[in-house]
Amino acid sequence: MRVAVRRDQRQEGAGHVMRTRSGRASARGRVSDRGADSGGERYAAEWTLDGRWLVLGKDGRLSAYARSRDGLLRWTETRPGGPHWSAPELFAVPDLTHLSVVQGADTYVHFLGRRARGGDGPVAVDVVHAIQYQTARPVTEWRSVGNPHKDQERAARLGAPVGVVSASGRVHVLVPNAGGGLMLRREGADGRWEAWADLKGSGVRDGVAALAHASGRVEVLAGNRAHTLRWSQAKADGALGQEPNIALRVTPGTLTLLETAPDRATYYWADLDTGGLLAHRHGGWVIPLGQVTTGDGIAALRTVLDGYDCTVLAHRGPDGHVMLAACGTENEGGGLWWSPTGGSGTGAPALALDGHGRVVLAVIGQDGALHVARQAEGPGLSLDPAVRV
């Protein structure tokens, strides 16, 4: 499956920069009674969120999320399929050190943050959670999920939380603990948080990845310096049990899981030793993908192209430029044709389908703005020039 990216030829000689047009060049937050700060300031993103930060709402509109020093930023399409977006809204969240996002099958968007508060005394660390129930609507109050450690010194060494939502809507919070194991706290069937559970493991580092299969089963992968650890559920909403380790060394933060067959995931990551992109399915061979990447996440999306079940991948290379490829689903071994999108960014790129089923690639630019490229008309996967929102 060949990939093409349409560019403005006048800019081809200028470092292959994506052609952009100013959707809202000033990108100012707006006054809102929905929990978003305003004040007429210009909001610039500084970090991408962990997880899939470009999501499709029940109403067919896309939302994109990033983080600034002051909290959560959100852009929203003004109508399904775009092309116009709202100016970025800021939802103030003080004292965050990490922020991740996950969307459930019910389209609710969940945010999980690591919060570190302190003044002159010791730093108090906990995990906080908030929800966006509908596109462009308020984000709920940020509520503490707590910290599995009672000792303050150990609590301060808690890792970065990530989330996964089962098919029944139960939120699972996963976070490396101070001893190198993995902790789980999830919602019970009655909606109340269960106690923290120790999933064991050793040397677990930040960059845990999780997937809720269509069947409802949850699968989790985490890397340490020697191998990759794996947990899975035997049935939906059951206990997460530790599986045999996978003899693969993963660059922290690059793991991505994508369901590519019923109850089967393909794992994408960057090799810890070489930085090369790889694909793997449990029990199968490791498949080189022919690219070297940064330590940022890899975006993966499953869709239909020219009538074929395909997987689209995007990552940011060592020079910061975003690369795009597509292949038949579970046929990475047949070869991928990588195409430079012409744009550079910071952090991981994001992929999603818009309200019309078109592939959308989003990047946070070096300017702190959202840049969006959308699938063009025609065969294969061709992207129109990116637009600066």
Secondary structure, 3 states (H helix, E strand, C coil): CCEEECCCHHHCCCCCCCCCCECCCCCECCCCCCCCECCCCECCCCEECECCCEEECCCCCEEEEEEECCEEEEEEECCCCCCCECCCEEEECCCEEEEEEEECCCCCEEEEEEEEECCCCCCEEEEEEEEECCCCCCECCCEEEECCCCCHHHHCCCCCCEEEECCCCCEEEEEECCCCCEEEEEECCCCCECCCEECCCCCCCCCCEEEECCCCCEEEEEECCCCEEEEEECCCCCCEEEEEEECCCECCCCCEEEEEECCEEEEEEEECCCCEEEEEECCCCEEEEEEECCCCCCEEEEEEECCEEEEEEEEECCCCEEEEEEEECCCHHHCCCCEEEEEECCCCCEEEECCCCCEEEEEECCCCCEEEEEECCCCCEEECCCEEC
